[in-house]
Amino acid sequence: MTKHKEDIIKQLRNSGQTLTGDTLGGAATFNAQCFLIQHMFEIAPLAETKRNINVERRRRQGLDAIDITQVDPVMAALADAAAHDAKARDDLRRAQAARTRAGYTYIAPLLSDKSLPPSEMYSKLTQMRTEKGEGPFWPGKCLSAGLLDLTTDKMAMLVPRLRIYKVEYESEEFETKEGEYERRPKLDEAKDIEVIFDDFVRGASLEKMFTQRQGRLSGTGIKSFEWSLKGVNPADVDKNIEAKLVVHFNDVSDLFTDQCRDRQTEAGRSGAASFLDLIIYAPRKSAVGEGAVSSAGKDPDTPSYLLYNGKFFEIKIEVGWQVPPNISEYLSSEEIEAIRRSQIPLYLQLTKHQFNFKQDGSADLVINYRARYSNLDRRFDLYDITEDSKIAKALAEAQETIAEVGPQSGVAAGAALIAHSLPDATPGRDAAIEQAKKLDPNAAARIAAERKEETALHAYQGRYNKLLKRLVGGFDEAPCKLLDVFARPIQLRMFNASGDKFQRGSNMSEYRNAMQAAREKSKIAGRHRSTAMAAGAEGAREFAELLTHDRTMFEKFDTASYFKEVAEVISHRDMVTDPKYDLQVIEGRVRESLDEDDKGDLEKSLVAGAPRLSASRAPGGRDRRSADAKTHTGVPITFFLLGDLIDTIIDVCENFSDPSQPTGFKEEIKKGRAGFITTDIEFIDVKKFYDTATTWGSGRSDTFYRKLKFKELSFSRKDKDKLYRTINLSSIPISYEYFVEWYINKVVKPKRGKYLFNHMINDVITELVAPALSSACFYGVPPTNYHISQLDFLADKDSEFAKVLYPPPSNTPTPQCHFISDLTIHPTPTHPALPRKLTANKKRAGEDDYGNSKGFDVHRVFKTLVMTTPSMLAFEQGNPTEDQQRGVYHFIVGASTGILKSATFTRVDAPYMREARVSRDRAAGAEQLRELYNVNLTLYGNPLIKPGQYIYVIPSPLGFGSPKSAKSFARFLGIGGYHLVTSVTNTISQKGYETKVTALHQALPYTETKDVISGETEG
């Protein structure tokens, strides 16, 4: 039933007048965030100009990374030389990098375009390349082109390949600020030492059995190796790779032998690898720094068996298919190269192990591993306050003492405080203390505990302040990352209503008075009865219903400047006259929030919606705005870009115990061992969407919203091109007040001691960004179910992909911003960055006489921030050629070629779905069988599929037909189409090499649909 607009206005007016205290602060900051999201396509380029960032500004330049060579003679000459000379390619890359620099310190944004939509960016990034081909500078093909076309008889000739290496780091002993000793690996250089498994029976073993009549026949082998790729679901954020290795020992004593099969009971021997190293690795020590340890009375030769550092338990495993010898008669050169390139490296760290002993004396050793960059160690922790740390212990002990002694009277507390504050030599001090003890025997213990608590809280405060201070800047030459934009009150969903009629947008005087009246409850009566305001997320529906109630109301809001575009963004440092006050407010808010007893003035102002941190007012009401800022009208909203926040989060991961020894993800980026990529999302143009709702020819706007919600109405491809716009995740603006409120409640108040950097990034997007990109802000928009993931993939450190995103030298990273389509021809068409190059058996800088490679890392891990929604897949047409070029592989049940063994479609149980369809359609035909079917694929082993990637599955074409056909049984039942890969499990065992994929159904391929906007049907 349609609401009368008079009733909606009355409801908004009542909700605005009942906002007080906490509800006012939450509503005000949420409405501000909605404003920023609504105008983010205008705000982002303006903000980037102020911050000297080049992402959305780069998008406006278009696909021109290579075209400049056509107009610049110098660039053209470099491009010609780069086709045949490596040094010229480096020169060309540096020249192009000056134009494509992202402007961030650590993150490298990648952009989509019309040929590659945002939803398929990660699928494209997962593609790997082959190398061998015609000519010395053949650019290589996608690895998938060779593997997906192999026939089953050729796959049957292949044998799995599995090689295990111990990664050996030098280490040093350091003394922390707390006076504790800690052994740390020297990560700049390592050795890869292979663990050898015999493929024959040694003579010594036979001699021992037949001549000495003792022992068992030796024999050690890999029973199975399984590795699972996850990371798409929120619960799997730390589970990008989980692995399990099962090693069988026919004689358990073989565990204590090295690669020469000599008896060895020590782990961690330099230059040697034994089976014992797989589970117990005493870090190899160097002489550097050990003198101080010895002088302190600590034995430098004592193995650190009880110290866990993932780097000391690291292995490298090469997995894939072994290229059969003398096989050129059966396989083409491209197929052989594809098989060779299917080998990939895995860097893993030990988590736990167990022995399974059998009655015959044999045993299985089961070892569990996780990915090297699962970020579960303290190097990637923002605060590094563990339960057994001195800070946490001191706080717990102090609070326990305070609880035990209980409260005290004011007289006793004052006497005790005065007595204990006197200097030791003060006459009468001892007598004063004794008198205080008579008043309260526990006074001394309580004061000591309170001081101890205060010291501990100060330590907490210092670590919590760091992130906020880095955003504000203004100290140690740190740049200010805050920006300001001005919004009209109606853009913050406040307007003037006379009686039950919309009058106009509120002016600034009305806005300030209404907010003050809401904060001071006594002033509400009799005042501001005409003010109406949407109460945050709770009022979004009523506001949208009023906005689109009819065409006349929509035009009134438009005339009142609700949709007015943002034309200017101001740096926060130009906004205020006293930047230092922002830092003082940060310290005050964090300090007050740590106090569990009572809210301080600053904390009260936060929850009451007072703009104390944002820009305008200092204590006592003093105006802090600069002369330039005073010329602007509107409500100032302080914000930052998500990319700046991610940069800051990575930057504050520091070594708190010893700042002179830098650690964290930023060091991995500086050393060229890691990278961080942000991708694009698509979001609706709010004005065009609500304009469409009011001009829709088939009913009222509330009917339009309902049909979109229940998918009775869908947009055509033409509608999508008109209604949706693209923005990079790094360019999304976030309200500073909105973030501070979240930060105080998420981190400070619960005194969070551990917060891994990737967890915070994930939580910010899930809890702050995603809600603002939904109907919680903009009621009626099509339902979105965002998949937020941080997914990893490897590339060769010297590959064009790594060099293009992070040009050398890596110790001063200058991340670049590129269109992914550019990377298929950048830096040159003969040496493109994509598909990326990954070499499994790539050696380090040098090898010793025993074949052990040593030197710097040769692979680089790229953590990719992805935020996709299945609704965007509904516009893809299922074209196999286009999809495969984008990294979306097609799997057809019953095809004569390919790596698919079997497919199982599983119905997703949605309670009452069919009953709802019967109620809606008043029919119970065969279409009621249509459900949501996920798929489980069993494939020949391959490295092509990764979680977060999309695939396209076709059930048996002979029986079900193609999902692209509107009349096929496959489409009728909802089986097949586009799926999101959520997990991939690979297994190498006696049965061979097999890959199992679990994927969630996302969308059927696009078919002709009537345009919602034009009303025409696509031809």
N, C-alpha and C positions, 0 to 999 in steps of 0.2 A: 504494500500500500504506500502510495506516494505521500510524503510529508508536505504540509503547507509551509511555504517559506516563512510565514509569520511565526510558526511554531519553531522552526529552525533558528531564526534570529533570537527568539526568546530564550531558547536553550543555550545558545552561544553567549548571550548576555549574562545569563545566570551563572554559567560555568566560569566566565571571566571574573565575575564579582566574588566568587567563592574561592578563588585561588589565594592562598596565603602560605607563608613559610616555605616548607620543603616543596609543596606542590607548585608554587610559583616559580621557584628556581628551576625545577625540572622542566616545567612547561616552557619557560622562557628560553632555556638553552636548547631544548629540542626544536622549538620553532625556528631558532636561529640556524640550527644545523639543516633543517629542511630548506630554509632560504638559500643557504650555500649550495646545497645539492641541486636545487631548482635552477640556479644560475651558474653552475660550475663550468659550463661550456664557454661562458663569457669571462668568468673570474680567472680560470686557469691560465690563459695566455697573458692576461694583465699581471697576475701574480708572478709568473715566470719572468716577465720583463724586469720586475723589481728585484727578483732574486737571482738574476742572471742564469736562469735555467732554460733549457732548450728542448722541450718535449712536445707540448701542444703547439708551440711556435714552430717546431720542426714539422709537425703534421701539416701545417698550413703551407709549408714550402713544397710539399709533394714529393713524389718519387724522383728526385733529381741528384742522388748521390753520384751517379755515373755520368749524367747528362752534362755536367759542367766541363767534362773533357772535350765536349764538342765546341765550346766557346772560349775555353782558356787554352792557349797554345802550350803553355808550360805543362798543364795537367794532361793535355793530349799526348805530349811527348813522353811523359812519365807512364801513361797508360800503354803506349805502344811498347816501351822498353820492358814494362812489367810482365808482359806476356812471356818473356824469355829469360828474365833476370830476377833473381831473388832480392838483390839489393834495391833494384828499381821498384819492386813491389813494396818494400819497406818504406821507401821515399814517398810512393803514391799513397800508402796507407796513412802516413803522418800528415801529408798535405790535405787529405780528405778529412782527417780527424779534427782539424781546426774548424771545420764547418759543421761537424756532427757531434761535438762535445755536449754531453747531457747537462753538465753543470752540477751534478751531484758528486759527492765524495766517494761513495761506494757502490751505488746501484746504477745499473745500465738498463734503462727502459727500452722496450721494443714495441714498435707500432704495427698495427694491422692496416689493411687497405681493402679496396673492393674485391681484389682477387683472393684475399685471405681474411676471412672474418675473424673477430676476436676469439670466438669459441673454438677455433681450430689452430690457434697459434702454437699451443704446446704440442699438438700432434705434429706440426711441421718441425718444431725444434728437436723432436725425438729422432728424426730421420738421420741415418748414418750413410756414409758413402763408401763406394769401392774406389780403388785407385788405378787398377790396371786397365789399359785400353789402347786405342790407336794413338800413336804419336807420343812424343816425350812430355807434352803438356796437356794430355787429355784430362778434362776436369773431373772425370769420375761420374758414376751413376749412383742413384739411390740403392742402398743395399737391398731394399725390398724388391727391386726389379729383378734381381737374380733369384732370391729365395722363393718368392711367391709363385714363380712359374715352374719350379722343379716338380717333376712327376714323382709318383710314389716309388717307382723302381729305382730312381736315382737317390731318393732319400734313404732307401733301404741299404745302399752301399756305404753309408756314412757311419763313422764311429765317433762317439763323444771324446772330447779332449778336456782334461782336467789337470792343472799343474798348480801346486801350492808353494808359496814362498813365505818365509819369515822376513818381516820388515824390521831391520835392526837400526835403532837410533842410538847415537851417543847420548849420555846424560850427564847432568851436573847436580851437585847438592847445593841448595841455597838455604840461608837462614831468613825466615820471614820476620815481619815487624813484631809479631807476637813472640818471637824467640824460639819458634819451632823450626824443625828442619824438614825440607821438602825436596824430593828428587824430581827433576823435570827433564823431559827429553829435549834435545837440541834438534829442532824440527827441520832445519835448513838442509840437512843431508842425511841420507840413510842408505842401507844396503838391502838388496833383495837376495835372499839366500834360499835356494830351493830345498824343500823337504823331499828326499828321494824315497820312492817306493820300489822295491825290487820286483821285477817281473820274471824271476828265476829262483831256483833253490840253490843256496850256497853250499859248497862242498863241506865247509866246516860244520854245518848243521847236520849233514848226513854222517860225517865221520863221528860226531859226538853221539849220534843215536846208535850206530852200528858197532863202534869200537868200545865206547864207554858205557853203552846201554843206559843212557840217561837223556833227559830233556825231551822236547817235542820238536816236530818238524817246524822250523821257523816259517813265518809267512805273515806279512802285514799288507793290508790293502784297503782301499776305500770301498766301503760297502755302499754308501750313497752320499750324495750331497744335494741338499735342497735349499734353495733361496727364494724368498718371497718378497715381492715388491708391493709396497702399500703406500699410504700417505694421503689418500684422497679424503677419507672420512676424518672428521675432527678427532676421533679417538686414536687415529693412527698417525697423528702429526709427527711423532718421534719414531715411526716404524717404516721409514723409507725402504730399508732392507733388513730382513731378518733371515738368518741362515742356520742350517744345522748340518754338521759334518759327522758321519758315522764311520769310524775307522775300526777294522777288525784285526785283532791280534790273535794269531793262532797260538803264539807263546807270549804271555804277558811280559816276560823279561825283555822282549824286543822294544818295549817302551823306553828302555834305558840304553839305547844304542844310538850312535850318530849316523850320518849318511855313509860312513865307511864301515858301519856295523861293528864299530869298536864300542866296548861298554862305556857308558857315560851317565853319571848320576847328577850332573850339574846342568842347570838350565841357563841360557843366556850367554853361552860361550861365544866370544867374538869370532865371526867368520865361519861359524858352524851352525848347522840346523839339525835338531833331533826331534823325535816325536814328543819329547818332554816339553819342547818349546811351544807346542800347540796349546798347552794348558798352564804351564808355569814358566814365566819368563822373568828372571832376575835382571833388572836393567843393566846394560853395559855401562860402566862408569869411566869417566875420563879424569885426568889428573887436575883439570881446571877447577878451581874452587874448593878442592878437597882439603887444602891446608887449613883453612879456617874451621872446617868441620872437625878435623883431627885435634886442633888446638883447643876446641871446645869440649874435648873429652869424648867425642863420638867416633866410633870405629868406622872409618870409611870403607872397610872391606865387608861390613855386615850387609848381606843381601836384603833388598827391600821387598821381601816376599809378601809382606802384609800391606804394602802400598799398592793401591790400584790406580793406574793411569792407563787409559785406553791405548795410548800410543805405545806402551810397553807390551801390549798383548795384540799387536796388529799383524795381520797376514794379508797377503795379496794372492788372489786365486784367479787364474785364467781359465775361462770356461767357453765352450763352444763345440763346433764340429771339427774334427781332424780332417785335413785334406788327404784323401787316399793317394798312395803313390801310383804312378803310371796309369792315371785315370783319364788322360786327355782324349783317349779314344771314345769315351762315353760322355764326358762332360766338356762343354765349351769353355773357353778361357774366361768368359764373363761369369759362368757358373762357378768355376773353380775359385775365382777371386771373391765372389759373393760368399762362398763357404768359408774361405780364409778370413774374411772381414766379419763373419758372424761371431768370431771369437772376441770376447770382451773381458776386461779386468774388473775385479771386485775388490775393494779395500774394506776389510772387516776387522772388528775388534771383539775380543772374547767377552762373553757375559757370564756363562756358567758351563760346567761340564759334569758328566757322571760316567761311572763304569758299570757295565752290565756283565757280571761274571757268569760263566756257564759251568755245568758239571764236568765237562771234559777238559777244563783248564784254559780254555780260550776265553776271550773277553771282547766286548764291543765298547769302544770309547765314543761317547756321544757328546759333541761340543756344540754349543750355541753361540752365535755371533750376531752382532748388529753392525750397521753401517758406520764407517769412519766418521761421517758427518751427521750422525743422528742427534748431535748437539746435547747429549745427556751429561757431559762433564762440565766442571766448573769454569772452564775457559769461556763458555758461552752463557754464563749466568750474569744477570744485570746487577745483582746485589751480593751474592756469595755469602749469605749468612746461614750457615747450616745449624742444625739443632745442637751440635757439639762444639760450635765455635765459641770463642771467648765472649763475644758480644751477646749472643743468645743465652749463654749460661749465666752471664752477669745479670741480665734482665730477669731471667726466671728466678734466680736466687734472691734478688732484691725484692721482687714482687711476692715471693713466698714468705720472706721475712716480714714484710709489711702486713701481709694477711695474718700471720701468726700473732704479731704483737697487738694488732687491732688498732682502732682509732684512739686518739687522745684528746684531752680538753685543750682549749685554746691557750689557757694560762700555762699549762705544762709544756705545750709545744713551743710557746714563745720563750719561756725560761730556758728550755733545752737548746733552742736555736741560738740564743744570745750566749749561753755558756760555751757551747762548742765552737762558736765563731771567734772567740777571743784568742789571740796569739798565745802560744805555749808559755811564754815568760810573763804574761800579764799577772800582776798581783791579784789574788783572790779568785783566779780562774778555777782552781781545784775546788774551792768552797762553793762556787757558783754551780759547778757540775754536780757536786754532791746534793746541793739544794734541789736542782732540777730532777735528780734521780728520786728524791723523796716525793716530789710531786708526781712523777711517773717513772717507775723503775725501767721501763722499756724505751725511754726517750732517746737514749744514746743509740741503741740498736736501730730504732726507727729512723732517726736522722741519717745514720750511716747508710741504711738501706735506701732511703729516698735519694741521697746523693749518688749512690751507686746506680740506681734506676735512671736518674737524670743523665748520668754519663753514658749509659747504654743507649738511652733514647736519642741522645745527641749523635751517637754513632749511626743509628738507624736513619736519623734525619739527614745526615750528611750524604748517605747513599741514595736516599729518596729524592733529595733536592737536585741531584746531579742532572737527571734527565730533563727536568723542567728548566733548570738554569741554562742548559745547552740550547734549549729551544728559544729562550728569551735572549741569550747572548749578552753582549755588552761588557764582557770581562775576558781577560787573557786573549784579546783580539778575536774572540769568538763572534761570528756574525749573528745578527738578530734574524731569526727565521720566522718571526711573527709579522703578519700583515693585517691591515684593517680595510674594511669595506663598509659603506653606509647603506642601511636599509630603511625604507619608509615603514612606519608602523603597520600599515596594511599588509606589507610584505612579510611581517612577523605575525600576521593573522589577527590583528587588532583593528577594529573599525568603529565608526560611530553609527548608532542606530537610534532613530527617534520613534518611540513606541515599538511597533513591530515591523518597522520599515528600515531598509538600508539607506543611510543618508550619504555617507562619504567615508573616505579613509581618515583615520585619526591624524591630527597634527602632532608635532613633537611635544607641545605643551600638554596636550591631553594624554599622550603616552606616558610622559614622566609622572604626571599627577596620578594616573590610574595605577602605575606600578608602585608609587609611593603609598597610595591608599591601600593597595593589596598587602604591602609589607607592614603597614601600620593598621591593624585590623579595626581600631576604634574609629578610623576616618571613613570607613566604607559607608556607614549609614548616611543616606541622604545625598551622597556624592557619586558622580560618575555612573549614574544609572543608565546612561546612554552608551556606555562602553561595552563592546562585545569582543570576546577574545577566545580563540580556540585553545583548549586546555591541553596542549601538547599532543601526544599520540591519541589520547582519549577524545580529543575534539576534532581530529583530522576528518572523520567521516562527515560530521555536521557541516564543517567548513566547505568540503568539496561538494556536498549536496546543495548548499546555498549557492556556491560559485556557479554550478552548472544546472541550477533548477530550471532555468529557461534561458533563451538567447538574450533577453533584455538584462537579466541579472549578470550574465557573463560579461556583457559590454559595460555594465556599470563598474564591475571590478577592474576591467581593463582600463577604463577611463580614470579610475582612482589610482592607477599606477601599480596594481598588483603584479602585472607581468612586465613592468618596466625593466629594461636590460641594465646591467651594471656596466658603467662606462669608465670607472676609475678604481684603482686599488692603491692604497698608501702603505708604505713601509711603517711598521710600528714605531721605529726610531724617529720617523718624521712626524709621528702623531702626537707624541708626548714631549714634555719639557724636562722630565726628570726620570730617565730610564732606570736609575738605580732603585727606584721605589718598587718596580716590578719584582726585582730580586728579593727585596725585603718582604713583599707580600707572599712570595713563594715560601720563604723560610718560616714566616708566621703561620701560614695555613698548614704546612706540614707539621710544625711543632704543635699546633692546637689539635690537629687531627690525631696525633699520637697520644694525646691526653684523653684517656677513656672517661674521666670523671665529668667533664663539662665541655660545652662548646664555647670557643672563644669568639671574639667579635668578627674576626676575619672569616671563620668557618660559618658563622651565622649569616654573614653577608653573602656567602657563596650559595647556601641553600635557599636564601630568600630572593635570589635573582638580582642582587645589587652588583653593578659592574665594577667591582673593586679591583679586579686584576686586568680587566680588558683595556682600559686606557684613560677613562675620562676623569676619575675623581681620586684624590688622595684623602688621608684622614682629615676630618674637620670640614669636608666638603670643598677643599681647595681644587680649583680647576687645573688639571694637568695638561690640557690640550695645547698644542703649539698654535702659533698665530695662523699657520696655514690650515690646520685642522679645524679651527673655529669658523672658517669660511664655508665648511660643508654642513649641509643639513641632513638629518637622519640619525638613526641609531647606529653608533659605531659597533661593529662586530669584529672582534679579533680572531684570526684564524691562522692556520698553517697548512701547507700541502702535505699529503700523506707521505710523499717521497722524502721530504725533510724529516718527518718523524722517523721513518725507517732508517735513514742515514744516521740520525741521532741515537736511535736504539743500538745500532751496530757500533757506534762510536763509544758509547758509555760502557760497553762490555770490557772492563779493564781488570788488570791483576791487582786486586785490593791489598793482597799481602805484600806485594813488592812491585810498585809502579815502575821501577826501572827495568823490569822484565815484561815487556808488552805481550799480551796474549789476546785471545778472542777472535771473533770472525773477521774483524777488520784487519788483523795481522795476516790471516789466511788470504784475504784479498790483496793486501800489499805485497805478500810474498808470491803472488801468482798461483796460489793453490786453490782459490775459490773465487766465485763471482755471485752476484745477486741480480736477478732479472725481474722486472715487473712487466706485465702484459696489459692488454686493453680489456675494457668491458663496454657493453652497449647499454644505454639507458634511454628512456623515453624523453622526448621533448615535451615538458609538462604543459606548456601553453597550447601546442598543437594537439595534444591528446585531449585536453579539456575542451578545446574548440571543436574537435571531432565529436565529442560526447554531446555537445549542444546542437550540432547540425546533423546528427545521425537521423536518417529519414525513416527509420522503422520503429520509432518509439521514443520514450523519454530517456533521460540520462541514467536514471536508476535501473531501468531495464537493460540499457547498454552495459552497465557495470556488472549486472548479474549474469548476463549471457557470456561476458568475457571470463568471469570467475569460474563458471561451470563449463567453459569451453564449448558453449553452444554457438559462439561467434568467434571467428579467428581473423587475423589480419592477412592480407595478401602480401606478396613480395613488394609490390608497389607501395602498399601502406607502410610496410616496414622501412623502406628507403626514406619515406617522408617523415615518419614518426620517431625513428630511433637515430641517436647520434653516438659517436664513439669517443671515449676518453681513456687515457692511460691511468692505471691505478695510482701511480705516483702523483698524478695531477689532481686528485680528488681533494677538495678543501675540507678541513675539519675545524669546527669551532673550538677555540682554545678553552673557553669556559666549560664547554661540553666535555672536553677531554679531561680537564682538571677535576671536574666533579667525578668522572669515572675513575680517574687515577687515585683520588683520595679514598674512594670506597673500595676499589679493587686491590690496592697495594698498601696504602699508608695505614688505614684503620686496622686491617687485619695483621699489620706488621709482617708483611710477606717477606720471608728471608731468601726465597729462591724463586727466580722468574727467568726462565730461559728466553733468550732474545726472540727465537722463532715463535714461542708461545705468546709473547706479548703482541707481536705483529698479527698473529692469527686472531687473538682476542679483540684487538682494536677493530679489525675489519668485521669480525662476526658481531660484536656488541655495539659498535658505533656507526660503522659505514653501512653494513647490510640493512639494518632497520630503516635507515634514511633513504634507501633505494627501494622502498616497498610501499605497500598501501598504508603502512603506519604513518608515513608522511603524506603520501598522495593517494588518497582513497580512490579506488576504482581502477588503478593501473593493473595490467594483466598480472596474474600471480607469478611470482619468481621464487625459485628454490635454488639459491646460489650454492655452488660447490666451491668452497674456499680451501685451497691447497697450497702447500709449499713443496714442490717436487724437485727432485735432483736428477741430473744426468751428467755424464762425464764427456770430456773432449780432450784431445791431445793438447798439452800446454803450448806447443809451438804451432798449433793449427791456425788457419786463417780465422776461424770463428773466435777463438780466444783472443787473438791479436786485434781483431776488428772491434770487439766490445771493450777490451782493456788494452790499449796500445802500450807497447814497452816504452820506458822502463816501468815495471810493475810496482816498484817500491814507492812510486808517487802516482797512484792510480788516477787516471782521467777517463772515467767511464763514458762511453759513447751512446748516442740514441740513434737507432736505425729503424727503417721499415724492414720487416722480415723479407718482403719481396726483393728489396735491394740486396740482401745478403746472398741471394742466389746468383748474383753477378758481381758482387763486391768482395775484395777490391778490384778483381778483374774477372771477366767471364771465364777465363781459363783456370783461375784459381779462386773459386767462390768460397765464401764462408759456410754456406749451406748447400747440400747436406754436410753436417759436421764430420770431422775426421776423428776416429777413435781407433787406436792401435793397441791390441791386447798385450802383445809381447814386446812392447817398446822398452828399450833398455835405458837405464839412467846414464849419467854423463860418462862413466867409465866402468870397466870390469877389471877384477883382479885375476890372478893366475888360475883361480879355481872356477871362473865363469860367473862369479857373483857380481851383479851390477851394483854400482854405487853412485851417489851423487844426488842432485836435486830431483824433486818430483817431476814426472813427465806427463802427468795427467792433471786436469783441472776440473773441479766439481762446480757446477752451476746450479744454485738454488733458484727456483723459478716460482714467483708468486702468481697464482692463477685463480681467477674468480669467474666461473662460468655458470650459465643457467640453461636448462634443457629447452626452454622456450625458443631460443635462437636456432636450434637444430631443425626446428619445424620448417625453416625456409630453405633447407638444402634439398636438392633434387635426386640425390643418389646416383650421380654420374660417376662411374668407376674411374675414368681417366682423371677428372678433376679432383676427386677425393684422394686418389693415391698420390697425386702431386702435392697435396696438402698434408699428407701423412695419415689420412683416414683410409685404412685398408679394408678391402671387401673380402668377406669369407662366404663362400657359397657351398651349401651342403650338397654333396654328390658331384662336385666338379672334378674333372679329370686331372687337373693340376692344382698345385697349392699345398699348403702345409696343414690344412684342416683335417683332423682325424674324425672328430665327432662334435655335435652340438646338442645341448640339452636346454630346452626352454622351460623355465619354471614360472608358474603363475604366482604373482604377488597377491597375497590375501589382503583385500580391502573390504573390511566388514560393511555390509549393507549397500555395497556399490550397485549390485544388480537390482536390489529392491528399489533403490533410488531411481534407477533407469526406468523400471516398470511404472513407478509412480509418476515420473515425468512424462514418459511417452505413452502411457496407457496402453502398453503392448508388451507381449512376452515372446517375441520372435527369437530367431537364432542369434540376432545381434546381441542378445543378453549374454552370450558366451564370451564376448569380447572383454578381455581383462588386460592387466599390465603383465607382460612376460619378460623376465630377465633371462639372461643366457649364460651358460657355462660352456666354454669351448675347450676342447683338448686338441693341442697342436703338436706337430713335430717341434722339437726344441729350437728356439730362435730368440734373438734379442730385440725383435722389432716392436713388441708391445710393451707399453709402460702404463702404470696407473695415471689417470688424468687425461689419457689419450682417448679419442673417439674411434670406434670401429663401426663397420656396416655389415650386418649379417643378413643373409638371404636363406630362408628355409628351403627345403627341396623344391626347386622350380617346377618340377613335373607334377607334384601333388598340390602344392600350395600356391604356386604362381609367384610373381614378383610383388613385393610390397609397394612398388611404384604404381602398379595397376589398381585403379580405383575399384575394380570389380573382382579382384583376386581374393582367394580365401585367406591368404596371409594378412592382407590389409583388413579384411572383414573381422578376423580374430585378433588383430593387433600383434601379430608375431613378425619379428624381423625389424629392419630399419636401423636407425642410429642408436648406438649404445655407448655409455661412458664406462671405461675400464676402471674398476675399483681395486682389483688385486690381481697379481700375476705370480704364479708359483711354478718355479722351474725345478726339475728333478733329474739328476744323473744317477743312474743305478744300473743293476744288471739288466734291466729292461730297456736301457737306452737313455735317450735324452728327450724329455717331454716337457711341454709348457701347458699349464692350465690357466685359463683366463675367466674371471668373473666380471660381468659387465651389467650395468643397469640400463634398462630401456629408457631412451630419452625422447625419441620422436620417430614417426613414420616419415618417409620422404614427402616432399611438398607436391601437392596436386593443385590444379587450377582452382582458384578461390575468388569469390566476388569481392571486389574492392570495397572496404568499409567507407573510405573517404569519397571515392568517385561514384560508387554504386555500380561500376562496370565489372564484367567478368573477364578475366585474363584470357587471352587467346593463345 
